[in-house]
Amino acid sequence: MIPSYDPNDTEAGLKLLEDITTNAEAIQEQVLHQILSQNSETQYLQAFLDGESEKNQQSFKNKVPVVNYDDIKPFIQRIADGESSDIVSSQPITELLTSSGTSAGKPKLMPSTAEELERKTFFYSMLVPVMNKYVNGLDEGKGMYLLFIKPEIKTPSGLMARPVLTSYYKSQHFRNRPFNKYNVYTSPDQTILCQDSKQSMYCQLLCGLVQRSHVLRVGAVFASAFLRAVKFLEDHYKELCADIRTGTVTSWITEPACRDSVLSVLQGPNQELADEIESVCAEKSWEGILRRLWPKAKYVEVIVTGSMAQYIPTLEFYSGGLPLISTMYASSECYFGINLNPLCDPSDVSYTLLPNMAYFEFLPVDDKSHEEIHFASHSNTDDDDVLKEDLIVDLVNVEVGRYYEIVITTFTGLYRYRVGDILKVTGFHNKAPQFRFVQRRNVVLSIDTDKTSEEDLLNAVTQAKLNHLQQPSSLLLTEYTSYADTSSIPGHYVLFWELKPRHNNEPPELDDKTMELCCSEVEDCLDYVYRRCRNKDKSIGPLEIRVVSLGTFDLLMDFCVSQGSSVNQYKTPRCVKSGGALEILDSRVIGRFFSRRVPQWEPLGLDS
């Protein structure tokens, strides 16, 4: 089920893509058959299919339930605690992948196997021929891709739990990858694998600047990470130029492998290059800086779909007209699909699902609310799950224009698992559907890899209110909303609070210390991933509370009703995204407060 081809052969790669997408239905049947053949004796599947002489597709759908993470968490936790992999997988679980989503404030853990790394390597290899089809000459230079690893967690079983990209970069599939003339990086592997993210960033940028005449494309995985690199460059370009000028590496780069690999790239002093780069960076405006620093670059490759779309205007400012390209759609649970029209406008990106990556099903959701569709029962049963699962459709049977939540069955031990992603079908490539990523279910705030739900936000705000507003301030929090402010780098969460005194209707007296404690309390109560981004990665800035004057949320309701909301059904949005709503809120701010400390984060939090 894992095809192979020479990644230097573009025509062979494109033909393979055509074959896979043309035979999508047959491949999906083969995938499910192989998964069931391999894993039918696992404890999890035996509980539903025990006694079945033939583990076929219909039996699987009739008897194996659709689940979310809380349903499967006990099985995965048992493996993390040291029990056998055959609870969910016939193949040994070699590591656990930490999802950006959380459960009870800690990262979700997804099982993975050695074979799955081969499947991901195949997936990455399919990106190359697609780019070659649209952009010529990529074998004549290098890519400045800024790639990073993140902290790992050792589970009681000894298995490592790590983010999916960290898993791939540390694997032999990446470190011992065969030479591909279309995919040569400016960053030595030693700089990518550096544990210190600041040293890694400095060294990778230094290598990218030294090789600027060879750079044909620039990028990172997420738009947020790439913009942090631009800000880092703005803050450190003089030091970087000093290193290029002298042919040395600054003293605070202490990781020996990083120093040695960068010195081999520097190859001695280069006064002329340092002066050129410093001249460009010293200009008053950084508009178009990417094109000026890397004049041969053909595009910027970053994910700009989903929550990353908020960074498009800033990327366009820096890029100087370079196309913004999102090549792939993937998660910790599964790698899904690729963008077969990479030069399209970021707002038009659709991903074609590759039918050999997993077995895919789709749960229809409402076009507007993105909630599950339920039909009235004509029987006496109260089993909503039966009705819901009757609605699920296969990969090749989705309808253009409809919205679905994706449900996956993987080779690694997830069976009919709801990922939580809402997708819209935009068309088909041969028999394989193409989807636009709409949103992650229930997520209201996201800056980087964090995913804060409405429930997470409510719990954090409630805790801050209970601990700091009731005594001694005697203030009532009457309403609140939020938004992700990405106008600065790094971005940060902004909460709008309407406060009133308990005993009168006068404007509230705001105590700086109390409000700053509220900011910190909210951050302390947010989940593991948010706190890691704030504490370790520095990819999110301090949380801000903006207090608005009394009556502001009445004006917000009036505005929403004027835009078509029903007065009878109006609920205060817990996250605002429209410019008009933000203008109303910002125009009535009477106090602004920031968290003065970073929240506590411990990498071994899973062990407790």
N, C-alpha and C positions, 0 to 999 in steps of 0.2 A: 504493500500500500504506500510505500515511499519511493516514488520514481526517482531516477537519477539521470543526469545529463551533464555535459561539459558546460559549466557556467560561462566559459569564454565563447561559446557558440550561441549567438543570439537567435539565429533561425531555429535551432533545435529547441531552445527555451520557449519561443513563441508557439511553436508547433505543439509542444507538450501542454501549454496552457489551453490551446484550442481543443486538444483531445480531452483534457480533464473537464472542461466546462461543457463540452458537447455531450459527454457521457455522464452528466451529473447524477441522474437518477440511478443508473446501474452502479455507479461508484458508491453512492450513499447506501444502497442495499448491501454491497460488499463490505463497507465499513462496519455497519451494524452487525452483520454476520460474523465478521472477524472479532469484534469486541465481545460478542456474546460467546463465541467459541472459546476464546481465551479465558474469559472471566466468569463463566456460568457457575463454576464451583466456588466462587468467593462467598464468604458469609453473607454479604449484603444481597447479592442476587439470589442466592439460594432461598432466602427468606420469602421471596416473591415467586420464584420460578421452580421451586423444588418439586420434583416428580414429573416435570415436563419432559417428554421424550424428545421434543424438538424445540429448541429455543429460537423460535422464529420472530419475525418483525411484529406480527399482530399480537402474538402472545406477550411479547415485551411491552407493547403499548397498552394492552389490556390489564396487565398485572403489576407493572413497575410504576410507582407513583411519580408525579412531577414534584420536585422538592426544592427547598431553598437551603441556605447554609445552615440554619439552626437545626434542620432535619438531619444533616449528614455530619455535623460537627462532632458528635460523640464517637463516630467511627474513625474519623481522622485523628481525633485527640488520642484514641487508644493506640494508633500507630505512632504518634508523636511520643507517647509514654512508653513505647518499647514492645508493643504487641506485633504480631506478624503482619506483613503486607497483605496476606491473602484475605484479610477482612474485606478489602475492596478491589484488590488487583492480584492477578496471577503472577505478574512480573514484580520483582522487588521494587519497592518505593525507595528511590535513591536520595531524595531530598523533598522538602516541602516548600512550596512557593508562597510568599506572603502577598496577599492581595491588597490593593489600595483601600478596599472596603474593610470594615471592621465588624466584630461581633463582641458585644459587651466591652467595647473600648479597646480590644486587642485585634491585631491583624487576622484576617481569615487565612487559613492554611489550605493550600491546594496540593494534592499528591502529584508527584512527577516521577518519571522513570528515565533510564538511560536512553531507551528508544525514542522518547519524546524529544530529546535534544536533536536526534537525527531528523525528526519531522520538522523541527524549527529551522534547522540548517537548510533543509529543502525549501521551506517557505521563504527564507531570506534570499535563496538563490533565484527564486522566481521574480524577485523585484528587479534584478539586473536587466534581463532582456526587455522588460517593459520600458525602462528608462532609455535603453539604447534605441528603442523604436522611435522615440520622440526627440531625443537629444543626441546629436552626433559628437563623436570625438572624445567620449568619456574615458577611453583607454589611453589618451594622450596626456593625462595629468593625474592629480590626486584629489581626494575629498578631505576637507577639514571638518571632520565630524567629532564633536565634543561629547564623548561617552564616559560615563561614570559608574562606579560600583557603590553600593550602599551597605550599611551594617547588616551583619548576619546574626542569627540567633541559634544557639545550640539547644535542641530539645532534649528532654530526659532520655530519649532513645539513642541519642548520639547523632541523629539525623540533623543536618543543617536546615534552617528555615531562612530563606533569603528572597528578595525581590526577583522577579522573572528575568530582568535584564542582567542583574548581577550574576544569576545562575548561568546565563548564556556566556557572558564575557569571561567568566572564570573556567568555563568548560574547555576541554580539549578540542571541541569542534570549532571554537573561536580561536584559541591560542595556537593550534596547529593547523589552521585552515590552509588549504592549498592556494597557491598564488592565483589571483584573478585580476587580470589587467584592467578590468572595468571598476575595480573596487579596492583601490590602494589608498590607505589613510596617511595623513600627515602625522598623526599621533602614534608614537611607538606604543606597543602593548603595555609596556611598563608604566607609562603615564596614565593609561586608562585604568589599570588595575591598582593604582595607588589608593591606599585606604584614606588618606587625607584629601578631602575634596578640594581644599584651597590649593594645595600643592599640585594636585592633578590638573585643576583649571589653569593655573599659571603655566605649567609645563606644556600642556596641550596648545594653549594660545601662543606660547613662544615658538613651538614647532610650526604652527600654522602661519605665523608671521614670517619666519625665516624662509619658508617654502612658498611664499605668497605668489611667486611667478608660476608655480606649478598647480595652484589650486583652481579646480574647475567647478567645484560645488562646496557649499558650506552648510552646516546644519547640526542638529542634535535630535534626540528622540522627541522631546516635547518643546513647544514654543516657549514655555516658561523657562526652561533650562537654557535655551539659546539666548534669551534676552538677559538672563543673569550673567551670561558670558560677555555680552556686549557691555553691560554695566561694569563688570570686573575689568574689562579692557580699558574702559574710560578711566577707571580709578588707578590702573597700574601701568598704563602705556609707557610712561617715562622710565620706570624700572625695567620693563621688558626691552625697551630700546637701548638702555644702558647695557643690558646683557648681550644684546646683538652687537653693540658697538665694541665691547671688550672680548667677546667670545667666551664669556663665563656665565655661570648660573648663580643668581643671588643666594646669599648665605642661608636664608631661611628655608630653602628647599633642602631638606635634610634626608629625604628618602634616597638611599644610595642608588637604587635601580633607576629612579627618575633622573637623578643628576647625570648618571653615566649615559643613559639613552639620549637625553637632551644634548649633552656635550657632543655626542656623535653626530647629531643633526646640525648643530651650530658650526662645527668644523672651523673654528677660529673666528677672529674679529671681522666685522663687516661694517665699517664706518658709513659707507654710502647707503646701504640698506637701512640702517638705523635712522639716518637723517631723513630719508624718504618717508618712512613710517611715522616718525615723530612730527614731521611737517603736516602730514594728512590728519593725524590725531589732534594736533594743536589748533586746527581750524575751529572757528567759533561754533558753527553748527555741525552736528553729526548726522544731519539728514543725508541719506545715501552713503553712509560710511562704509558699508559692506562692499559696495561696488568699487569704491575708491581704494580700499585696502587690498581687495582681491579682484583686480580688474578683469581677470579671465573667467571669473565665476559665472556660471550659466543659470544657477537657481539656488534657492534656499530650501533645504529639505528638513521640515519639522512637521509634527502633527498639529494641525490647526482646526481639527473638527471637535465637536463636543464642547467641553468647558474651555478648551484651548482657543476657540474662536474669538474669545475676548481679547486676544493678543494680536489679532490681525492688523489693526491700525498702527500699532507700534512697530511691528515687523515691517510694514510697508514704508514707514518713515525711514527706518535704517537701511532698507534693502535697495533703495534707489531704482525701483522698478523691476528688480529680479523676481521671477516667478516664485511663489510660495507653493511648495509641493508636499502633499501628504500621501505617502506611498502605501501605508498599511494600517490595518485594524486588528489589534491583538489585545489580549489580557492575560493575567496570571492563569486563568482557567484554561485558555485555549487561544491559539492563533487562528484568526477567522478568514480574512480576505485582503485583497490588494486592490489598489486604484489603477484601473487599466487606462485611465485618461489623465495622467499625472499633471498635464499642463492646464487643466481646467481651472476656473476660478475657485478659490477656496470654499465659497458658499455652495458650489455645485459638486463637491467631492462625493462620489459614491464608491463603495467597496464591493468587489465581486467575491463572493464567498467561494473558497476552494473546497470542493466536496470531499476531498480525501483527508482533510485535517481532523474531522470528528463527525459524529452523526448529529445533524441539526434538525430541530423542530421549532415551530413558531406558534406562540400563544397570541391570538388577536387582542389588541387593546384599542380603546376608544381613540378616535382621531384627535380629539381635543384634550381630554383629561389624561390620556395615556394610562387609564385604569383598565383592568381586565374587563372583558365583555362577558356579562352573565345573561342568560336567557331564562325566562320563566319556566319552571318545571311543569310538565303535564302529567307527572306521575306523583305518587305519594312519597317518593324518596326525598330526604332532606340533604342528600349527598351532593353538595355543590361541586366537590372535586370531580365527580363523574361527569357532570355537565361541562365543567371547565376543560377537562381533558379531551372530551369529545370534539371540542373546537380546534384543538391543536392540528396544525397542518405541517406537511413535510416540506423540505427545501424547495422542491420543484413546483409545489402547488400554491405558493404564496401569490397574492394578487398585487399588481402594480397600483400604487397609490395608497395601499393599506399600511397600517402601523402594527408592529408585532413586538413582543418581547421574545428574545432568543432563548431557546432551551437546548442544552448540549448533553451529549453522551460521548465521553472521551475514552481513549485507549488507556488512560491512567487511573480510572476509578471513579469518575463522576458519571452518574446515570440520571438522565432527564433532569438536569440541574438548571435552575433559573439563574442566569448570569445577572439579570437586572438591567440589561441594556435595552433601550427602546429604539427600534429601527424602522425606517420607512422604505418600502420597496419603490425604487425609482425605475427599474427596468430589468432586462435580462441580457446577459452575454451568452449566446448560444442557449443552453438550458440552465445555466447557473444564474440565480437572481443577484441583482445589485441593490445595495442598501445605502441609504444615508443614515449616519449615526445621529440620533435625535438627542438623547440624554440618557444618563444613568438614573434609574428609578429612585425617587425620593431624595436625590441630592439637590440641595439648595445653594451650597457654597463650595467653590473649589478654586484654588490658586495654582497648585502644583499637582502632586499626586494625592493630595488630600481630597476626601469626599465627605462633606458634612451634611447630614440629613436634617430634615425639619425637626425630627424627634431629638437628635443630638443637640441641636441648637436650643430647643425648648428646655431640655434638662439642664444645660449649662447656664442659660439665662435665669432659670428658676433658682438654681443654687446660689448664683451671685446675688439675686434679689433677697433670698432668705438670710444670707450671711452678712450682707452689708447695707441693705437699704432700710430694713425694718428698724434696726437699732444701730447707732443713735440718730440716724438722719430722719426717720419717720417719713420716708417718701414712698409713694405708690408708683409702681411701674404700670401705667395704664395701657400701653401698646408698644410694640416693637416690630421692626423689620430689619433687613440686612442687605448688603450687597458686597460683591468681591471687587475691591478697588485695585485695578491693575494700571492706573495712570503713573505709578512709580514702580521702580524695581528694587527689591521684590514687591509683589503685590501684598495686600493685607485685607483682613476682614474688617468691615465697617458695620456697626450696629447703630440703628437710629432708635433712641429711647424717648418716649414721652413720659415725663415724670410730673407728679403733682404732690404737694404737701397733703398729709393725711387730714389735717384739721382746717384747711382753708383752700381757697382757689387762687391764691397769689402765685406768682412765678416762683418756682422752686429755688432754694438757696443751695448751690452746688459746691460741695466740698471736694477739692482736688484729690486729697488722699483717698476719700471714700470711693470716688469714681474710678481712680486708678486701681484700687483694690478690686472693684467690680470687673474691670478689664482683665486683670490677672486671674480672677476666679473663673471667668468664662473660659479662658485659655486652659486652665488647669483641668477643667471638666470636659474639654474636647478630647477626641480619641487619640490613640497611639500614633497614627500616621500624621495627624496635624502637629502633635507635639514633637515628633521626630523632625518634621519639616522646619519647625521653629527653632528647635534646640540644636540639632545636629547638622541638618542640611543648610540652614539659613536661607531657605527658599521661600519663606513667608515672613513678612514684617510684623511688628507688634500690632495686636488687635486694637481697634479704635472704637470708642463709643461717642457718638454725636447726640447730645441731648437737644431735642426740638421743643419749641414752645407749645403750650396747651392749645389743642384744636387742630394741630397739624394733621393728625390721622383722619380727622373729619374731612379736611381738604383733600387728602389722598383718596378717600372713598369717593368724594364728588368727582375727582378726576377719573377714577377707574370706571365709574358709572357713565361718565360722558364718553368713554371709549368703548362702551358696549356692555359692561358688566351689569348683571341684574342686581337691583337694590335688595331684593328679597334674599338672594343667594350670596351676597357679597361677604367674603371673608378677607381679613387683612392679609395681603401676601407676605409670607415670611422672608421672601427675597424679592427685591425689585430690580428690574433690568431695563425698563423703558426710560428714555431720557427725560420725558415729561414728569414722571413720578420722582426721579432723582432731583430734578430742579425744584419741585415743591418741597421736598425734604431738606435739601441743602439751603434753600432760601430762608428756612425758619430755624436754623441751628443756633442755639444760645450757649453751647459749651462743647468743647472737644477734648477728649481725654484718651491717653494711650497706656497700654500695659508697660510697666517700668522694669519688668523682669521676664526672662524666658521661662516657659513652663518646664517642669521636671520631666525628663524622659530617660528611661533606662532600657538599654538594648536587650536585657535579659527578662523583660517583662512577661514573656510567655511562660516562664518556668514557674511563676508564682501561682 
